[in-house]
Amino acid sequence: MTTRLKAEIWVKAHLRTCNFMNIPAFVVRRGDNTAGIVLIKINRLNDNCMVLTPTTDFQTGKRQWLKGTGPEWVSEELADSYIEKQIKFDSDLWVLEIEDPEGRHLLQDEVID
């Protein structure tokens, strides 16, 4: 069994990583401090967005990030709609928004379609 960081600690660490790289990142929605899932909205500031949601590779047990809104960039309206649907399903969700014209997320884990 793998030990996981509390959601709040992971979010704070990722915010610091983004800030260190001069990439604006904000907590848009606070979820459960201990076990909340974190959705990451990448906003390229030109109406191109993507939402990443965590998943687990069950063969290796490692965390991966799934492009929840699909493999292509979508409008901010579609990204926000996806997030709202997820919140209705799980009220403990965190939402972290990263604003970067290059679309960087700075995640160390693999991102899959």
PyMOL commands that set and color helices and strands:
alter all, ss='L'
color gray80, all
select helices_A, chain A and resi 7-20+76-89
alter helices_A, ss='H'
color red, helices_A
select strands_A, chain A and resi 25-29+38-43+49-56+63-67+94-99+110-112
alter strands_A, ss='S'
color yellow, strands_A
deselect
rebuild
show_as cartoon
